[in-house]
Amino acid sequence: MIIAANYLIWWYSQGLIILLKYLKSFLIMLTDTFSIRIVLFTFFKPWKKDATPTGGLSIDQKLRIIIFNLISIGFGMVIKSSVFLTYIILLIILIAINIILFILWLIAPILIIEFFVLGIMYLIR
């Protein structure tokens, strides 16, 4: 009986803290994998830093380069938006999984006891 009590004490104290640390690390890992900080800070920058300087050129060439630079910025915004949208979708899925795991962690000892009692009752019949 003492072992079961110690198990429950560990399960709802240290074990729960360990679980929460793992769940938090998964969220951090997702954010690092998608480099969200970099995506947000470079949202209005050209894709792959592909911008051409316009110094010392004619007006016609400057206009072409400015249009090219704007297209590069727009392309970068589209790519970064899709990365951010994918991150948000996966974040929502991961948060839902984390909530389910947390609830399962809380009710697991009760389910173990319940299944044990049901098994004994099934064997007795």
C-alpha positions in Angstrom: 0.0 0.0 0.0 2.9 2.3 0.7 4.3 1.8 -2.8 1.0 2.7 -4.3 0.8 5.9 -2.2 4.4 6.8 -3.1 3.6 6.2 -6.8 0.5 8.5 -6.7 2.5 11.2 -4.8 5.2 11.0 -7.5 2.7 10.9 -10.4 0.9 14.0 -9.3 4.0 16.0 -8.2 7.4 15.3 -9.8 5.9 13.3 -12.7 3.5 16.1 -13.6 6.3 18.6 -13.5 8.4 16.5 -15.8 5.5 16.1 -18.2 4.9 19.8 -18.3 8.5 20.4 -19.0 8.4 18.0 -22.0 5.2 19.6 -23.3 6.8 23.0 -23.0 9.9 21.8 -24.8 7.8 20.6 -27.7 6.3 24.0 -28.1 9.7 25.7 -28.0 11.1 23.1 -30.5 8.2 23.9 -32.9 8.9 27.6 -32.7 12.6 27.1 -33.2 12.0 24.7 -36.2 10.0 27.3 -38.0 12.3 30.2 -37.0 9.3 32.3 -36.2 11.4 35.2 -34.7 13.4 35.5 -37.9 10.3 35.2 -40.1 8.6 38.0 -38.2 11.7 40.3 -38.1 12.4 39.8 -41.8 8.8 39.8 -43.1 9.2 43.0 -45.3 12.7 42.1 -46.5 13.4 40.7 -49.9 13.5 36.9 -50.3 17.0 35.5 -49.8 18.2 39.2 -49.5 17.9 39.4 -53.3 17.9 43.2 -53.8 19.8 45.0 -56.4 21.3 48.5 -55.6 20.2 51.3 -58.0 23.2 53.7 -57.6 24.6 55.3 -60.8 22.0 53.9 -63.2 19.6 55.6 -65.6 16.0 56.3 -64.6 14.8 53.4 -66.8 17.2 50.9 -65.2 16.4 52.2 -61.7 12.7 51.7 -62.4 13.2 48.1 -63.5 15.4 47.4 -60.5 12.9 48.9 -58.1 10.1 46.8 -59.7 12.3 43.7 -59.3 13.1 44.6 -55.7 9.3 45.0 -55.0 8.6 41.6 -56.6 11.3 40.1 -54.5 9.9 41.6 -51.3 6.4 40.4 -52.3 7.6 36.9 -53.0 9.4 36.9 -49.6 6.2 38.0 -47.9 4.2 35.2 -49.6 6.8 32.5 -48.6 7.0 33.9 -45.0 3.3 34.1 -44.7 2.9 30.4 -45.7 5.6 29.4 -43.2 3.8 31.4 -40.5 0.4 29.9 -41.4 1.8 26.4 -41.3 3.4 27.2 -37.9 0.0 28.4 -36.6 -1.8 25.3 -37.8 0.8 23.0 -36.3 0.9 25.0 -33.1 -2.9 24.6 -32.7 -2.6 20.8 -33.3 0.3 20.6 -30.8 -1.6 22.5 -28.1 -4.6 20.2 -28.6 -2.3 17.1 -28.3 -0.7 18.7 -25.2 -4.1 19.2 -23.5 -5.1 15.7 -24.3 -1.9 14.3 -22.9 -2.2 16.4 -19.8 -5.8 15.2 -19.2 -4.7 11.6 -19.8 -1.9 12.0 -17.4 -4.3 13.2 -14.7 -6.8 10.4 -15.1 -4.3 7.5 -15.9 -4.0 6.2 -12.3 -7.8 6.2 -12.0 -8.1 4.3 -15.3 -5.5 1.7 -14.2 -7.5 1.0 -11.1 -10.8 0.9 -13.0 -9.4 -1.5 -15.6 -8.0 -3.7 -12.9 -11.3 -3.9 -11.0 -13.2 -4.5 -14.3 -10.7 -7.3 -15.1 -11.2 -8.9 -11.7 -15.0 -8.6 -12.1 -14.9 -10.2 -15.6 -12.8 -13.1 -14.3 -15.2 -13.7 -11.3 -18.3 -14.0 -13.6 
